[in-house]
Amino acid sequence: MNILWALYEEASRLETQLAQINRAIGILSGITEPKSFAKRVVSATARANMAAAQKRRWAKVKAGK
């Protein structure tokens, strides 16, 4: 049974390596790009509206207590 378990572990390790290689190939060939977190640009008016809405939500929560 130990040999079977060792084979499962080796297969898992090889699958991980293959996934990493495929990801590298994709990045180098331009097929897939790594995920980047772009900052969202929000206007001052939109920020003010979001802040006001959040204050209203918190007011409702605090009023319920």
C-alpha positions as CSV (number, residue, x, y, z in Angstrom):
1,M,0.0,0.0,0.0
2,N,2.9,2.3,0.6
3,I,4.0,2.1,-3.0
4,L,0.5,3.0,-4.2
5,W,0.5,6.0,-1.8
6,A,3.9,7.1,-3.1
7,L,2.7,6.9,-6.7
8,Y,-0.3,9.1,-5.8
9,E,2.0,11.7,-4.2
10,E,4.3,11.6,-7.2
11,A,1.3,12.1,-9.6
12,S,0.1,15.0,-7.5
13,R,3.5,16.6,-7.6
14,L,3.8,16.1,-11.3
15,E,0.3,17.6,-11.9
16,T,1.4,20.7,-9.9
17,Q,4.6,21.1,-11.9
18,L,2.7,20.6,-15.2
19,A,0.2,23.3,-14.2
20,Q,3.1,25.7,-13.4
21,I,4.8,25.0,-16.7
22,N,1.5,25.5,-18.7
23,R,1.0,28.8,-16.9
24,A,4.5,29.9,-17.8
25,I,4.0,28.9,-21.4
26,G,0.8,30.9,-21.5
27,I,2.3,34.0,-20.0
28,L,5.4,33.8,-22.3
29,S,3.2,33.3,-25.4
30,G,0.8,36.1,-24.4
31,I,-2.2,33.8,-24.2
32,T,-2.9,34.5,-20.6
33,E,-1.6,37.4,-18.6
34,P,-1.1,37.2,-14.8
35,K,-4.0,38.8,-13.0
36,S,-3.3,42.4,-12.0
37,F,-5.3,44.4,-9.7
38,A,-5.9,47.7,-11.4
39,K,-7.0,50.6,-9.2
40,R,-10.4,51.9,-10.0
41,V,-10.6,55.6,-10.6
42,V,-13.6,57.2,-9.0
43,S,-14.6,60.8,-9.2
44,A,-14.9,62.9,-6.1
45,T,-18.7,63.1,-6.5
46,A,-18.9,59.3,-6.7
47,R,-16.8,59.0,-3.6
48,A,-19.0,61.5,-1.7
49,N,-22.1,59.5,-2.8
50,M,-20.6,56.2,-1.6
51,A,-19.6,57.8,1.7
52,A,-23.1,59.2,2.2
53,A,-24.7,55.8,1.3
54,Q,-22.4,54.0,3.8
55,K,-23.3,56.5,6.5
56,R,-27.0,55.9,5.9
57,R,-26.4,52.1,6.1
58,W,-24.5,52.4,9.4
59,A,-27.2,54.8,10.7
60,K,-29.8,52.1,10.0
61,V,-27.7,49.5,11.8
62,K,-27.1,51.7,14.8
63,A,-30.8,52.7,15.0
64,G,-31.8,49.0,15.1
65,K,-29.9,48.4,18.3
